[in-house]
Amino acid sequence: MQASYEATTGKLYDPGLTLGRGTGRLVNIESQMSYVEGFSNTNKLAMLRMSSMQAAIHSLISSGDAAAAPGALTLFNNMLMGDPGNTTPSVIQAVAQDSLSAFISALNTNYNGEYVFGGINTSEQPLNFYTVGGKTGPSKVVKDTFDKFLDGRKPEDLTSEEMEEFIDGPFSNLFDEENFTKVFSNAQDGSIEKRILSNGEIVNIAASVNEKGFRNAMKNMVLVAEFGDIGLSKQESLYSKVRTSNDQTSTSSSTSEIIAIASRIGSAEVRVKTVTQRIEIQTDLLMKAKIDLIGVDSTGAVQKVQALEAMLNLSYTLTGRISQLSLVNYLR
């Protein structure tokens, strides 16, 4: 049994008996392996988490190619950068609504049971669902804000200056840090610090929909999705305001801010990957040290098994022949 085990596994049958005092070193090596492998496993989960975050952002801001369409936010930006006079308000509004839906879906990405853009709140969807023209939820808050600003006036009676006043004032206020978390977001800002190496090295893998780039991008899409086709007297001013706003919340600046978020996540991802590669090298060295202690010569073990089998077969043969012997046969 011992020889067969060693031939099959390449390990000592009873390391404690064979190694004696060396057993303590074996236990220490196995303990170190278990410790560093724990970091390797959690690091790989963290990398997959960040990879899902990058994929979600890419689905929004990718420029597209022959094999894939541009991201939802890119499509929205491209539509706005065109000439509004060549596109009907209803078409522009429809693009904004589709982009907004894709935006919310992407930022509500769930990996391994966690909402990855929820900041430190990973148990709830970061962004509330948004139904344009809805009777409840965020859309109603936006509509009520607009109705309050109208104060009995009709949308088509607003001048370009008055519409800009609404956008820069009551509407933009909905998307500041404080109000955004009350109306649109369940995310909680903060760091999710992962210890990625035994020396205490940590990395922050958190991202939140409350970050400025996401808030501004959503603000622009909601603006066009809700008010893009309500019969404003100066429809062009609405789109112009989204393209180049005074407070640097235009579509181009919000995209740049989102790219910066992706870059930050990517830097963290590279750090974790580099550390994990170092851990795997360390694990390989520990495994070699373990094999040096408990490894056996597989060829020698196989030969030993074969020799034992040959002896056993010979024993069976002799036993069979002995059983055939009798005094009668001898007397003959």
C-alpha positions in Angstrom: 0.0 0.0 0.0 2.8 2.4 0.9 4.8 1.8 -2.3 1.6 2.0 -4.4 0.7 5.4 -2.8 4.1 6.8 -3.4 4.2 5.6 -7.0 0.8 7.2 -7.7 1.2 10.5 -5.9 5.0 11.0 -6.0 4.8 11.9 -2.2 5.9 10.2 0.9 3.3 7.9 2.4 3.9 9.1 6.0 5.8 12.4 5.9 5.8 12.6 9.7 7.4 9.2 10.2 10.0 9.7 7.4 10.9 13.3 8.1 11.0 13.2 11.9 12.1 16.6 13.1 11.8 17.9 9.5 8.0 17.7 9.9 7.9 21.1 11.5 9.5 22.7 8.4 6.9 20.9 6.2 4.0 22.3 8.4 5.6 25.8 8.2 5.8 25.6 4.3 2.2 24.4 4.0 1.0 27.2 6.3 2.8 29.8 4.2 1.4 28.4 1.0 -2.2 28.5 2.4 -1.6 32.1 3.6 -0.3 33.5 0.3 -2.8 31.4 -1.8 -5.6 33.1 0.1 -4.3 36.5 -1.1 -4.0 35.1 -4.7 -7.6 33.9 -4.7 -9.1 37.2 -3.3 -6.9 39.2 -5.6 -8.3 37.3 -8.6 -11.8 38.0 -7.5 -10.9 41.7 -7.1 -9.5 41.7 -10.6 -12.7 40.2 -12.0 -14.7 42.8 -10.2 -12.7 45.6 -11.7 -12.8 44.0 -15.1 -16.6 44.0 -14.9 -16.5 47.8 -14.0 -14.2 48.5 -17.0 -16.6 46.6 -19.3 -19.5 48.6 -18.1 -17.7 51.9 -18.6 -16.5 50.7 -22.0 -20.1 50.0 -23.0 -20.8 53.7 -22.5 -17.8 55.5 -23.9 -16.3 53.2 -26.5 -15.9 54.9 -29.9 -17.0 51.8 -31.8 -15.5 50.1 -34.8 -16.5 47.8 -37.7 -17.4 45.0 -35.3 -19.2 47.0 -32.5 -21.4 50.0 -32.3 -20.3 53.0 -30.3 -21.1 53.2 -26.6 -24.4 54.7 -25.4 -22.9 57.9 -24.1 -20.8 58.3 -27.3 -23.9 57.9 -29.4 -25.6 60.6 -27.4 -22.6 62.9 -27.7 -22.3 62.4 -31.4 -26.0 63.1 -31.9 -25.6 66.4 -30.0 -22.5 67.4 -31.8 -24.3 67.2 -35.1 -26.6 70.0 -36.4 -29.9 69.9 -34.4 -31.5 71.6 -37.4 -31.1 68.4 -39.4 -32.7 66.2 -36.7 -36.2 66.4 -35.3 -36.5 67.0 -31.6 -38.4 63.7 -31.2 -35.5 61.7 -32.7 -33.0 63.5 -30.4 -35.2 62.8 -27.4 -35.5 59.1 -28.4 -31.7 58.8 -28.6 -31.4 60.4 -25.2 -33.9 58.1 -23.6 -32.2 55.0 -25.0 -28.8 56.3 -23.9 -30.1 57.0 -20.4 -31.6 53.5 -20.1 -28.3 51.9 -21.2 -26.4 54.2 -18.8 -28.4 53.2 -15.8 -28.2 49.5 -16.8 -24.4 49.7 -17.1 -23.9 51.4 -13.8 -26.2 48.9 -12.1 -23.8 46.1 -13.0 -23.7 43.3 -10.5 -20.7 41.0 -10.1 -20.7 38.1 -7.7 -23.7 39.5 -5.8 -22.3 43.0 -5.5 -23.2 46.2 -7.2 -19.8 47.4 -8.3 -20.7 51.1 -8.7 -22.4 51.5 -5.4 -19.4 52.7 -3.5 -19.4 51.1 -0.1 -23.1 50.1 -0.5 -22.8 47.1 -2.7 -26.2 45.5 -1.7 -28.5 48.0 -3.5 -28.8 49.0 -7.1 -26.8 52.3 -7.3 -29.1 54.1 -9.7 -32.9 54.2 -9.3 -34.8 53.2 -12.5 -35.8 56.2 -14.5 -39.0 56.3 -16.6 -39.2 59.4 -18.6 -42.6 61.1 -17.9 -43.2 58.8 -15.0 -45.7 59.6 -12.3 -43.4 58.5 -9.5 -39.7 58.3 -8.8 -36.9 60.5 -10.2 -38.8 61.6 -13.3 -41.6 63.0 -11.2 -39.1 65.0 -9.1 -37.7 66.5 -12.3 -41.1 67.3 -13.7 -42.2 68.9 -10.4 -39.1 71.0 -10.4 -39.9 72.2 -13.9 -43.5 72.9 -13.1 -42.5 75.0 -10.1 -40.1 77.0 -12.4 -42.9 77.5 -15.0 -45.2 79.0 -12.4 -48.2 78.7 -14.6 -46.4 79.5 -17.9 -46.4 77.2 -20.9 -43.1 75.6 -22.0 -43.3 77.2 -25.4 -43.5 80.6 -23.9 -40.0 80.3 -22.3 -37.3 82.3 -23.8 -33.8 80.9 -24.4 -32.5 82.9 -21.4 -35.3 81.6 -19.2 -34.6 78.0 -20.2 -30.9 78.5 -19.5 -31.9 79.9 -16.1 -33.8 76.7 -15.3 -31.0 74.5 -16.5 -28.3 76.3 -14.5 -30.5 76.7 -11.5 -33.2 74.3 -10.2 -32.4 71.5 -12.7 -28.6 71.5 -12.1 -29.3 71.6 -8.3 -30.9 68.2 -8.6 -27.6 66.7 -9.7 -25.3 68.2 -7.0 -23.7 65.9 -4.6 -26.4 66.2 -1.9 -29.5 66.1 -4.0 -28.3 63.4 -6.3 -28.2 60.8 -3.5 -31.7 61.8 -2.5 -33.3 61.6 -5.9 -31.3 59.3 -8.2 -28.7 57.3 -6.3 -28.5 54.7 -3.5 -24.7 54.6 -3.6 -22.6 55.6 -0.7 -19.2 57.2 -1.2 -16.2 55.7 0.5 -13.3 53.4 -0.1 -13.3 49.6 -0.3 -9.7 48.9 0.6 -8.4 45.4 -0.2 -5.3 44.1 1.4 -3.5 42.5 -1.6 -0.2 41.3 -0.1 1.0 40.1 3.3 3.2 43.2 3.8 0.0 45.2 4.2 -0.2 46.7 0.7 -3.8 47.8 0.0 -5.7 49.1 -3.0 -9.0 50.9 -3.3 -11.4 49.1 -5.7 -14.5 51.2 -5.1 -16.2 53.4 -7.6 -19.5 55.3 -7.2 -22.2 56.6 -9.5 -22.1 59.7 -7.3 -18.8 60.7 -8.9 -19.0 64.0 -10.8 -18.5 62.5 -14.2 -21.4 60.1 -13.9 -23.6 62.7 -12.4 -23.0 65.2 -15.1 -23.4 62.6 -17.9 -26.8 61.6 -16.4 -27.8 65.2 -16.0 -27.3 65.9 -19.7 -29.2 62.8 -20.8 -32.1 63.5 -18.4 -32.3 67.0 -19.7 -32.7 66.0 -23.3 -34.8 62.9 -22.5 -37.3 64.9 -20.5 -37.4 68.2 -22.3 -36.1 67.5 -25.8 -39.5 67.5 -27.4 -41.9 69.7 -25.3 -42.3 72.5 -27.7 -39.8 75.0 -26.4 -39.7 78.2 -28.4 -35.9 78.0 -28.7 -35.3 74.3 -29.0 -31.7 74.8 -30.2 -30.7 76.5 -27.0 -31.5 73.3 -25.0 -29.0 71.2 -27.0 -26.4 74.0 -27.1 -26.6 74.2 -23.4 -25.8 70.4 -23.1 -23.0 70.6 -25.6 -21.1 73.6 -24.0 -22.3 74.6 -20.6 -20.9 77.4 -18.4 -20.3 75.2 -15.4 -18.2 72.6 -17.3 -20.8 69.9 -17.3 -21.0 69.5 -21.0 -21.1 66.0 -22.6 -17.4 66.2 -23.6 -16.2 67.2 -20.1 -18.3 64.5 -18.4 -16.9 61.9 -20.8 -13.4 63.0 -19.9 -14.2 62.6 -16.2 -15.6 59.1 -16.8 -12.4 58.2 -18.7 -10.4 59.4 -15.7 -12.5 57.1 -13.5 -11.8 54.2 -15.8 -8.1 55.1 -15.7 -8.1 55.0 -11.9 -9.7 51.6 -11.9 -7.3 50.4 -14.5 -4.3 51.5 -12.4 -5.7 49.6 -9.4 -6.2 46.6 -11.6 -2.6 46.6 -12.8 -1.3 46.9 -9.2 -3.4 43.9 -8.1 -2.3 41.9 -11.2 1.4 42.6 -10.6 1.2 41.7 -6.9 -0.7 38.5 -7.8 2.0 37.5 -10.2 4.6 37.9 -7.4 2.5 35.8 -5.1 2.3 33.0 -7.7 6.1 33.0 -8.0 6.3 32.8 -4.2 3.8 29.9 -4.2 5.9 28.0 -6.9 9.0 28.4 -4.7 7.2 27.1 -1.7 5.8 24.2 -3.7 9.3 23.2 -4.8 10.5 23.4 -1.2 7.6 21.1 -0.2 8.4 18.6 -3.0 12.0 18.6 -1.9 10.8 17.4 1.5 8.1 15.0 0.7 8.7 14.1 -2.9 9.8 10.5 -3.8 11.5 9.1 -6.9 8.4 8.0 -8.8 10.5 5.6 -11.0 12.0 4.0 -8.0 8.6 3.7 -6.3 7.1 2.1 -9.4 10.0 -0.4 -9.6 9.4 -1.2 -5.9 5.8 -1.8 -6.6 6.6 -4.1 -9.5 9.1 -6.0 -7.4 6.5 -6.5 -4.7 4.0 -7.6 -7.2 6.5 -10.1 -8.7 7.2 -11.5 -5.2 3.4 -11.7 -4.5 2.8 -13.6 -7.8 5.7 -16.0 -7.0 4.1 -16.6 -3.5 0.8 -17.4 -5.1 2.5 -19.8 -7.5 4.4 -21.6 -4.8 1.3 -21.8 -2.6 -0.7 -23.3 -5.5 2.0 -25.9 -6.1 2.3 -26.8 -2.5 -1.4 -27.4 -2.3 -1.2 -29.9 -5.0 1.4 -32.0 -3.2 0.3 -35.1 -1.2 1.8 -38.3 0.2 0.0 -40.4 -2.3 1.6 -38.6 -5.2 5.0 -39.0 -3.6 4.6 -42.8 -3.1 3.7 -43.2 -6.7 
